[in-house]
């Protein structure tokens, strides 16, 4: 209103009168002539800030944390405006006590979440915090920029028996989706959408996490959303989903859950491709006719990688038989297939694990894997239905299906030919074991590879120290 005081195009100045109570006159006078002070928001994210500095090595004790905060904007405003932060005065004793209490609470929360390790529980609180060590969950939280509550949730909820609907619920319950807006009357729309999606959700339609679950399923089912706000919300969900899923994979792998880790990887593929698990990978290719599945079966094409590897002329013939008549559609399909990966997997045990050279029980041995694409990687992923274009990546997993144990996990990028080595722990008992190698795409459905190999385990090696002690006793 004040900007319109005066006649546009005629006057260069205007006059505005603000009528207020006499008791508020000084406040409005200061409001108009003096800028409001900017206050620190560090307290809202202090746990994650402290965790990141512990992981980085800048904070190794409670005193380090106190010293670190003295260099922040929070500390400056604490002295200038103590009442805003809950202090009675800005005396050195009050400020020091406030920081000690604050950081003790933060470090205790991080310890309970499994992000850091403090001293002996029997020691006093301050003594326990003289040496702070970061743990795996702390590293994962810092690396993926996730809230410490999210990694604690994943650690608690992930187990060996998680199915895809369970994993989607865990993903939707992440703290990162706390602020997903549920606008006025959207609970009714959420309830209506919940009836259309495949997997059941909690019947709390004003909960942002329930809305997140519904929107993920709408994306996977490719349902038309009722309004533009829901499209924007879905886009914000997908922008964060990949890094959250990556953290879930790391936590599941750290716990040794082979099947659950593979299911999270599968969920990642489904979200990126925007489909449910029962949809044929052939039909994810743009312009592909629905009859392609039956045609490939009749032509002895067993899988999508087999179709990718088929020579162009025969590929066009198969597509023609499947019902592709438009030359433009034919070019679109063949061009997309030419950019999709078909990877050959070869492996060897360079340092034992064979009949001739058994691996020592309960030790660690390397596995060398050679990965070769049929065509060199060019550009971004050929097919995806999430946000900005992403690069194609892979997970290399070594495990034992018989006991559902994950032994090793490594991320790899395959541009042409890649050779990588992963180390894994050998079983404790001598014998012959069947292990599996999985090459799993982080983007495409239906192109994963699986190989099995035999591992021969012998007796455990005696420690050199024990052998040295025995020699001394004999002498």
N, C-alpha and C positions, 0 to 999 in steps of 0.2 A: 504494500500500500504506500509506503514511504517513497518507493521508487517512482510512483505515479503522481507525486505532489507537483503540481504545475501543469502547464499546457504543453503537450508534446509538439515539437517543431517550432514552438514560439518562445517558451521560457527556458532559460539555462539553469535556473535555480528553483527550488520549491521549499515550502515551509510545512512541517509536520508537527502537530501538537500531540503529546502523549499525556493522557490524563490518568494519574495513579493516586493511590492513597498516600498520604503524607509520610506514613511509616516506611513505604517502599520507594520513596523518592531517591534516596541516596543509592539504593541498589540499582535502579534503572539508569541513574546518572553514570554510575561506574560501568554498567553494562554497555552503554552507548559510547563512552569515551575511553574505556580501557579494555583490552582484549582479555578473554577468559584464559586462565592458566591451563596449559596442557598437562594432564596427569598421566602417570605411568600405568600401563595395562599388563605389566610383567607378572603381577600376582595371579592373573587369570591362566597363565601358562607356565608357571614357575616350575612345576614338576618336570615337564618335558625339557625345559631350558636347563635345569640342573642335571638331568639325566644325560643330555647331549654333551655337557661339559665334562661329566664323569667319564663317559665313553671316550671323549677326545683327550683325556688325561690332564685337563686343566684343574680339575677338582679331585683331590685324593683324600680329603679329610673334611671334618666339619669346619675347622678354622679356614681351610682353603675356600670353602663355600661362602663364609662370612666375608672374607677378604675380596672375593670375586664380586659380590653384590655391592661392595662399596664403590665400584667403578661403574655402576649402572645409573641410568636416569632415575630408576626407582629410588635409589639412595638419595639423590639430590632432592627429589620432591618430598621424600620422607622428612628431611630436615626443614623444608620450606613450608609444608602443609601437613603436619603430623596427624591432625584430627581426621583428615580424609582417609588415612590408612589405619585408623583405629588406635593411634598413640595419644596419650594424654599430654605429653610434652616432648620436646626435641632434645632433651638432655642426653649426653653420651651414654649414661647408664640405661636410660629408657630405650634408646635406639638399639644398643647392644643386646639388651634382654629381648627386645622384639625380634631382632634378626635370629638370635639363638633359638628362640621358641619356634619361629616360622620355619627355619631350616631343619630343625630336629623333626618337626612334623612332616616336612616334605620328604626327608630321607627315610623316615619310618614308613611312609606310604609307598615309596619306591621299593623298599625292601619287601614289604608285604606283597607287592605286585610281582616280585621275582626279577626285578630289573637290576638290582645291586645287591652286594653282599657286605654286611657290616661285621663287627667283631662278635665275640662270644655273648650269647643272650644273657648270661649271668652277670656280666659287667654293667656298670652304670651307663646311662644313655650316652653321655658325652664321651666316655672312654671307648665305647663300642664304635664311635664314629671317628676315631683317630685314623683308621685305615679303611677306605672305601674301595671296593672292587666292583667293576661292571660285570654283569652276567649276560648270557646269550640274549635274553629278552630285552635287556637294555640296549644291546647293540642293534637288535632288529628294530626296536622302536625308533632309535636315532637314525638308522640308515634309511628307513622308509618314511620318516617324518610322521610317525603315528603317535597317537596319544598313548601314554603308558597304561591307561585303563583298557585299551583295545587289545594290546598284546597279553595282558593278564586274562582278559576274557577268552582269547583264543587258547591260551595255555589250559584254562579250566574246562572249556567246552569241547575241545577237539579230543577224540578218542579213536580206538581202532574200528568202531562200528558205525562211523558217520556215513550217512547216505547223502545224495545230492540235495534233497530238500533240507536236511539238517544243516548242511554246509552253507546253503543260501541264507538260512535263518541266522547263522552265526555271522556271516558277512554283513547282513542287514543290521545286526545288533551292534556293529562297531560304533565307537564313540564319535567317529568322524561324521556320522549321519544324525547326530543329536539335533543339529540345527536345520534339518530338512523341514521346510515350512509346511504346516498343515493349516490351510486358510479356513476362513469361515465357511461352513457347510461342506467342506471337503470330506468330512468323515462319511457323509452319505454317499459321495462318489466313490470313496475308497471301498465302502461296503459293497457297492454294486460291482466294482471291478474285481473284488475278491471272489465273487461268485463265478467269474469268467476264467480265472486263472486255474492252473492245473493243481498246484500244491497248496494245501491249506495253510492259513496264516492265523495268528492270534486275533481274537475278536475285540481288539482295542483299536478302532479305526482312527482315533485321534493321536495315536502313537506314531512319531516320525519313522521309527524303525519298521513298523508294520507297513506303512506307506512305501518305504524303501523296498521291502520284500515284494509288494504288489507291483511296483513299477519295474523291478528287475524281471518279474515273470511276464509282464506285459511286453517288455522289450524282447524277451526270448520267444514269446508267442507271436510277436509282430502284430499286436493288437493296435487298433487306432485309438489314440488317447482322446479324451473328451474335450480338452482345452489346451491352449498354448502353454499355460503355466505348468502343466504336467509334462509337456515336452521339454521345457527348460529344466524342470526338476530331474527328469531322467538323464539329461545331458550332464548335469552336475554329479549325479550318482556314478555314471560310467567313467567320468574323468578321474574319480578317486578309486574306482573298484580294482584296477589292475595292481596298484601298489599294495592295497590291502590284501588281495589274494596272494601276492608274492610273499607277504609276511606270514600269512596262514600256511603257505607251503613250507617256508623255512622252519616254522615252529613245529609243524607236523613231522617234518623230516628229522628235526633235532630229537624228537621223541621216538623216532624209529618206526612210525606208522606207515607201512608201505602202501596199503590199499587206500587209506585216507588221503595220503599225499597225492596219489594218482587221481583220486576223485576230485580233489581241489584243482589239479591241473586240467581235468576234464571240464569242470565248471568254468574255468577261465576260458577255455575254447568256446564253450556254449555261449557265454556272455559276449565274447568278441564277435562271434558269428551270428548272434541273435537267433538261437534255435534251442529246441529241447532235444534230449539225447536220442529220441526215437526217429529223428529226421535223418534221412539218408544224406551222407556227405556229398553225393553227386548233385543233389538238388540245391546245394548252397552256391553252386556256380551260377552266375547270372545267365538268364535265358535258357537254362537247361530244362528240357521237357521232362515231365513226370514219368514218362515211359522208359527213361534211360536205364532204370534199375533192371527191369525185365530184359531189355535189349542186351545189357552187359552180361547178365546171367546166361542168356542164349549164346552170346559170342565168346563165352569162357573168360570174361574179364572179371576177376575175382574181387578187385578192390579199386579205390580211387587212384592209388599210386600206379596200378597196372594200366589204367586208362591214360594217366599222365605219360607213362613210358611208351605207349603205343605210337608207332610211326604216324605222321600227319595224315597220309592218304587213308590209312585204315581207320584212323580216328574220325575223319570226316565221313567215311562210309558208315561207321557205327552211329554217328549222330544223325545222318540222313535216315537210317532205318528207325531211329528213335522218334522221328517226326520233325526234325529241324529242316524247314524248307527255305527259309529266308537266308540268303547269303550273308547279310549283315549279322544276323544272330549266330550263324555258323562261325564267322570270323571272331565275334566276341567270345564265344565259348572256347575256341581253340587258342585264342590269344591268352585268355585267363588261365587255361590249363598249362600253357607253356611257361607261365610265370610261377606256377605252384611247385612245391618241392617234391622230389622223389629221391630219397636218400638211401644209399647203400651203407650197411654197417658191417665192419669187420673188426675183429678183436684178437688179442693175444695176451698171454700171461708171461711177461718178460723175466720175472724173477721167482719162478716156482709156482706150484699149484697143479703140476701135472704128475703123471705116473712116474716119469723119470726123476722129477724133482718136486716132491711133495712140499706144500707150504707148512711152516711150523704152526702148530695150534696156538690160537689166541694171539697171533702176531698180526702185523699189517703187511699187505703186499699190494703192488700196483697192478692195475689193469689198463692196458693200452688199447684205445679204441680209435679206429680210422673211419671217418665219416665223409662220404663223397656224394655230392649232388649230381644228378644227371645233366642239369644245366646250371650255369653260374647264376648266383643271386643278382637280380637287378632291381634297384629301387626298393620301395616299401612293399608291405604285404598286399597280395593281389586281391584278397577278399577280406572285408571286415565291416562291421556295422556299429562301430563305436568311435565317436569323436574324430580327432585328428588321426592321420595316417600313422601307423606304427611300423617299426622294423620287425622283421621275422626273427624269432629266437627259438631255442630248444632247451629242454631239460634232459640231461643224461642221468639215468637212475640205475643203480645196481641194488638188487634185493633178493630176498628168499621168499617165494610165494608160500612155501609149505608152513612157515611159521609167521608169515605176514611181517617181516622185518626189513626195514630199509637200511642198507649198508653204506651207500654213498650217493651223493647228489651233486651235480655240477651243471652250471649254465654254460651253454656253448652257442656260438654264432657260426653258421656254416655258409660261407660264400661260394666256395668251390670244393676244396678238399681240406679237411681239418683233422688233425691228429691230437688227441688229448689223453691225459693219464689221470685216472682216479685211484685213490688208495682206499682200501676197505679192510675191515677187521675180519680175520679168519675165525671160523667156529672154534670153540674150545676143545671139542672132542675130535680125535683122529677119525678119518673115514672119507667116503666119497659124497659130495654134495652137488645138487643141481641149483645153480644160481641163474638169475634172469638179468638181462640188460634191456632197459627200456629207453628208447629215444622218443620223446614226447614234444610235440609242437606247442608253443605258447600262443598260437594263432589259429591254425587250421584244424578242422575235424577230419578224421579218417586217413591221416597220413603218418600216424605214429608207427614205429618199428619196435619189434621185440626179438631178442635172441636169447638162447639158453646156452650155458656152458657148464662143463663139469670141473669141479674144484676138488683136488685130492689133498687132504690134510694129513700130515704126519704127526709125530710126537713133538711136544713143545721143546724149544731150545732152552738149555740150562743157561742161567745167567753167568756171565764171566766172573762176577765177583764170587759166586758160590764155588766155581771151579778153582779160582785162586785160593780161597780159604781151604778147600780140600787138599790142594797141593802143599800148603804150608803145614797142615796137620800131618801129612804123610812124611814130610821132611823132619 
